[in-house]
Amino acid sequence: MDTIAAIATPHGTGGMAVIRISGTAAITRAAELFRPFHGVSPTEMPGYTCSYGEFTADGTCLDDVILTVFRAPHSYTGEDVAEISCHGGQYLAERLLRAILGNSVRLAQPGEFTRRAFLNGKLSLTQAEAVADLIAASGSAAAHAARKLREGATYRRISEFSAVLLDMLSELAVWADYPDEDIPGIDSDALTSRLSALLTQMENLLATYDYGRILREGLSTVIAGRPNVGKSTLFNALARCDRSIVTDIAGTTRDVIEEQVRLGDILLRLSDTAGVRETQEPVEQLGVERSLATLRDAELVLAVFDTSTPPTAEDTALRQQLDPARTICLCAKSDLGKCWQPDDFPEMIDISAKTGDGLDALADAVQRFAARHAAPAEHGMIANERQRTCLTEAITAVTEALDALRAGIAYDAVTVSLDAAADALLRLNGERVTDKVVDTVFSRFCVGK
């Protein structure tokens, strides 16, 4: 493969920037531009060593830099790699990169360094995807999960499933190919038991997808309540800015207002909705209809009730539309006292958006809600739709094999289904994957990674 280069640090001004070069000509190209103050030429440097010197181009010193050399195969990409750390001005980093390009070195495409790591056997496809998740992690839980996937937790789990399937397939193949040999017959009950156990493990892994999606994308959350109950004040308190207009006039919010906010360690895709009530005003009526639609689709509902005043018919109507299992009840305006309390929700918090009381308790409640889907990341996690699709295909195929066994259908049909399951798992880990899939996976990476 040809040699590639790119700026590996974010664009902009900072303390330092890193330009990464990878490929057969990486170290040679670095040697043409780098002059060490002391020591040997980059071509003579062993791997995992650094040198301090000048970066020059066209006879002009552009910057004092540190050059780090990694020798194949002991590098991120599995190729020879040179990394140049320079002062972090955007112009300076781009000027150094322009000097590197040419003479058999081209600009790297998005994700191409990690793609080469995958193609050179340094990472499985699930590990490569975890690199992108680690970069995009928006909290400690997401970073921890991505780190465990990067270390191979999901790859190892899928490999275990594959090993069980391949063992069964080998038994069936020997029995089918050598019918005249003195080979023990297939124990259908034992095979059924093993497949049932495998199916349970695969379904347990698939169940982690929801938590992985929550960590990656956040919880779809709606603030609901009757007009003038304090929804917009709460929305602004959570968003830490005046995103929604707050007045004493009921019906001020006419449409769904959205913002991403972090509450504790969980990202919320938060929506502030129009107050739910009967109205003849056409614009407000449309807002109420949108509120109800958002309420039905949300994964989490923060239901706000003003418990400082007696309940209204609108409060009662809202309570009837809520699913307690996905609702956190907020008894708002707690600083004004409390004259009633909803009694039909497992999670109930006294809160005052005005004073900030109860916001920490709300963060804890959201964490508990998200944790219902949680599984130890050390045991693997399904992190994206591609992985979910492959595992679902494998589960469907194993289910078909079990149905065939229980129905007494010929073992040939069982073998076909198990072959399909094994193929889906190999595609999940990237051991049998098309160029199109690889292109799709790495298209979401940034340049330089």
Residue pairs with C-beta under 8 A, 6 or more apart in sequence:
1 23
1 24
1 79
1 116
2 23
2 104
2 105
2 106
3 21
3 22
3 23
3 24
3 25
3 26
3 29
3 104
3 105
3 106
4 21
4 22
4 23
4 105
4 106
4 107
4 108
4 109
4 112
4 113
4 116
5 19
5 20
5 21
5 22
5 26
5 29
5 97
5 100
5 101
5 105
5 106
5 107
5 108
6 19
6 20
6 97
6 107
6 108
6 112
6 113
6 447
6 448
7 17
7 18
7 19
7 20
7 93
7 94
7 97
7 447
7 448
8 18
8 19
8 20
8 83
8 113
8 448
8 449
9 16
9 17
9 18
9 88
9 93
9 448
11 90
12 90
13 88
13 89
13 90
14 88
15 87
15 88
16 85
16 86
16 87
16 88
17 85
17 86
17 87
17 88
17 89
17 90
17 92
17 93
18 83
18 84
18 85
18 86
19 83
19 84
19 86
19 93
19 96
19 97
19 100
20 81
20 82
20 83
20 108
20 113
20 448
21 29
21 30
21 81
21 82
21 83
21 84
21 100
21 105
22 75
22 76
22 77
22 79
22 80
22 81
22 108
22 113
22 116
23 79
23 80
23 105
24 79
24 80
25 103
25 104
25 105
26 79
26 80
26 81
26 82
26 105
27 42
27 43
27 45
27 69
27 71
27 80
27 82
28 43
29 82
29 100
29 103
29 104
29 105
30 42
30 67
30 69
30 82
30 84
30 100
31 41
31 42
31 43
32 103
33 55
33 56
33 57
33 99
33 100
34 42
34 51
34 53
34 54
34 55
34 56
34 65
34 67
34 84
35 53
35 54
35 56
36 42
36 51
36 52
36 53
36 67
37 52
37 53
37 54
38 51
38 52
39 45
39 51
40 51
42 51
42 67
42 69
42 82
45 51
45 67
45 69
46 69
46 71
47 69
47 70
47 71
47 74
47 75
48 68
48 69
48 70
48 74
49 68
49 69
50 66
50 67
50 68
50 69
51 66
51 67
51 69
52 64
52 65
52 66
52 67
53 64
53 65
53 67
54 61
54 63
54 64
54 65
55 61
55 62
55 63
55 64
55 65
55 84
55 86
55 96
55 99
56 62
57 95
57 96
57 99
58 99
62 86
62 92
62 95
62 96
62 99
63 86
63 87
63 92
63 96
64 86
64 87
65 84
65 85
65 86
65 96
66 84
66 85
67 82
67 83
67 84
67 85
68 82
68 83
68 85
69 80
69 81
69 82
70 76
70 80
70 81
70 82
70 83
71 80
72 78
72 79
72 80
72 81
73 79
73 120
73 122
75 81
76 113
76 114
76 117
76 122
77 113
77 116
77 117
77 120
77 122
78 116
78 117
78 120
78 121
78 122
79 116
79 120
84 96
84 100
86 92
86 93
86 96
97 107
101 107
107 447
108 447
108 448
109 447
110 442
110 443
110 444
110 445
110 446
110 447
111 132
111 441
111 442
111 443
111 444
111 445
111 446
111 449
112 442
113 448
113 449
114 123
114 128
114 131
114 132
114 442
114 445
114 449
115 128
115 438
115 442
115 445
117 123
117 128
118 124
118 125
118 128
118 430
118 438
123 131
124 152
124 155
124 429
124 430
124 431
125 428
125 429
125 430
125 433
125 438
125 441
126 149
126 152
126 154
126 155
126 158
126 383
126 387
126 428
126 429
126 430
127 149
127 150
127 151
127 152
127 155
128 430
128 441
128 442
129 149
129 383
129 384
129 386
129 387
129 441
130 146
130 147
130 149
130 150
130 154
130 383
131 146
131 150
131 445
131 449
132 444
132 445
132 449
133 142
133 145
133 146
133 149
133 216
133 383
133 384
134 143
134 146
134 147
134 150
135 446
135 449
136 142
136 216
137 143
137 146
137 215
138 218
138 262
138 267
139 215
139 262
139 265
139 266
139 267
140 265
141 215
141 265
141 266
142 215
142 216
142 267
144 377
145 212
145 215
145 377
145 381
145 383
146 383
147 377
148 377
148 378
148 380
148 381
149 377
149 380
149 381
149 383
153 377
153 378
153 379
153 380
153 381
154 205
154 380
154 381
154 382
154 383
154 387
155 429
156 380
157 205
157 379
157 380
158 380
158 391
158 425
158 428
158 429
159 429
161 198
161 201
161 202
161 394
161 425
162 422
162 425
162 426
162 429
164 194
164 198
165 198
165 398
165 418
165 421
165 422
165 425
166 422
168 191
168 194
168 195
168 418
169 415
169 418
169 419
169 422
171 186
171 191
172 186
172 411
172 414
172 415
172 418
173 415
174 183
175 183
175 185
175 186
175 411
176 411
176 412
176 415
186 411
188 405
191 405
191 414
192 402
192 405
192 406
195 398
195 401
195 402
195 405
196 402
198 398
199 395
199 398
199 399
199 402
202 391
202 394
202 395
202 398
203 395
204 375
205 379
205 380
205 381
205 382
205 391
206 382
206 388
206 391
206 392
206 395
207 373
207 375
208 373
208 375
208 380
208 381
208 382
209 381
209 382
209 387
209 388
210 373
211 370
211 373
211 374
211 375
211 381
212 381
212 382
212 383
212 384
214 266
214 299
214 370
214 373
215 267
216 383
216 384
217 267
217 269
218 260
218 266
218 267
218 268
218 269
219 266
219 267
219 268
219 269
219 299
219 300
219 366
219 369
219 370
220 269
220 271
220 297
220 298
220 299
220 300
221 268
221 269
221 270
221 271
221 298
221 299
221 300
221 301
221 302
222 270
222 271
222 273
222 291
222 294
222 295
222 298
222 300
222 301
222 302
223 231
223 234
223 235
223 270
223 271
223 272
223 273
223 302
223 304
224 231
224 273
224 276
224 291
224 295
224 301
224 302
224 303
224 304
224 318
224 322
225 231
225 275
225 276
225 303
225 304
225 305
225 306
225 318
225 332
226 275
226 276
226 277
226 306
226 312
226 314
226 315
226 318
227 250
227 251
227 252
227 274
227 275
227 276
227 277
227 314
228 248
228 249
228 250
228 251
228 252
228 275
229 275
229 304
229 305
229 306
229 332
230 304
230 306
230 332
230 333
230 353
231 244
231 253
231 272
231 273
231 275
231 304
232 244
232 245
232 246
232 252
232 253
232 272
233 246
233 353
233 354
234 302
234 304
234 330
234 332
234 351
234 353
235 243
235 244
235 257
235 259
235 270
235 272
236 242
236 243
236 244
236 246
236 353
237 353
237 356
237 359
238 261
238 263
238 268
238 270
238 359
239 259
239 261
239 270
240 261
243 257
243 259
243 272
244 253
244 257
244 272
245 252
245 253
246 252
250 275
250 277
251 274
251 275
251 277
251 279
251 281
251 284
253 272
253 273
253 274
253 275
253 287
254 274
254 283
254 284
254 286
254 287
255 274
255 287
255 290
256 271
256 272
256 273
256 274
256 287
256 290
256 291
256 294
257 271
257 272
258 269
258 270
258 271
258 272
259 270
259 272
260 267
260 268
260 269
260 270
261 267
261 268
261 270
262 268
263 362
263 363
263 366
264 363
264 364
264 366
264 367
265 367
266 366
266 367
266 370
268 300
268 366
271 294
271 298
273 287
273 290
273 291
273 294
273 295
274 284
274 287
274 288
274 290
274 291
275 288
275 291
275 314
276 288
276 291
276 292
276 295
276 314
276 317
276 318
276 321
277 288
277 314
278 314
279 285
279 288
292 321
295 301
295 321
295 322
298 326
299 326
300 326
300 327
300 328
300 366
300 369
301 322
301 323
301 326
301 327
301 328
302 327
302 328
302 330
302 362
303 318
303 319
303 322
303 327
303 328
303 329
303 330
303 345
304 330
304 332
305 311
305 315
305 329
305 330
305 331
305 332
305 342
306 332
306 333
307 331
307 332
307 333
307 334
307 338
307 339
307 340
307 341
307 342
307 350
308 332
308 333
308 334
308 336
308 337
308 338
308 339
309 339
310 339
310 340
311 340
315 342
319 342
319 344
322 345
324 344
324 345
324 346
325 346
326 369
327 345
327 347
328 345
328 347
328 348
328 349
328 362
328 365
328 366
328 369
329 342
329 345
329 347
329 348
329 349
330 349
330 351
330 358
330 362
331 338
331 341
331 342
331 348
331 349
331 350
331 351
332 351
332 352
332 353
333 352
333 354
334 350
334 351
334 352
334 357
334 358
335 352
335 354
335 355
335 357
338 350
341 348
342 348
347 365
347 368
347 369
349 358
349 361
349 362
349 365
350 357
350 358
350 361
351 357
351 358
351 359
351 361
351 362
352 358
353 359
375 381
382 388
382 391
386 428
386 437
386 440
386 441
387 428
390 424
390 425
390 427
390 428
391 424
391 425
391 428
393 420
393 421
393 424
394 420
394 421
394 422
394 424
394 425
394 428
395 421
397 417
397 418
397 420
397 421
397 424
398 417
398 418
398 421
400 417
400 420
401 414
401 417
401 418
401 421
404 413
404 414
404 417
405 414
423 432
426 432
427 433
427 437
430 438
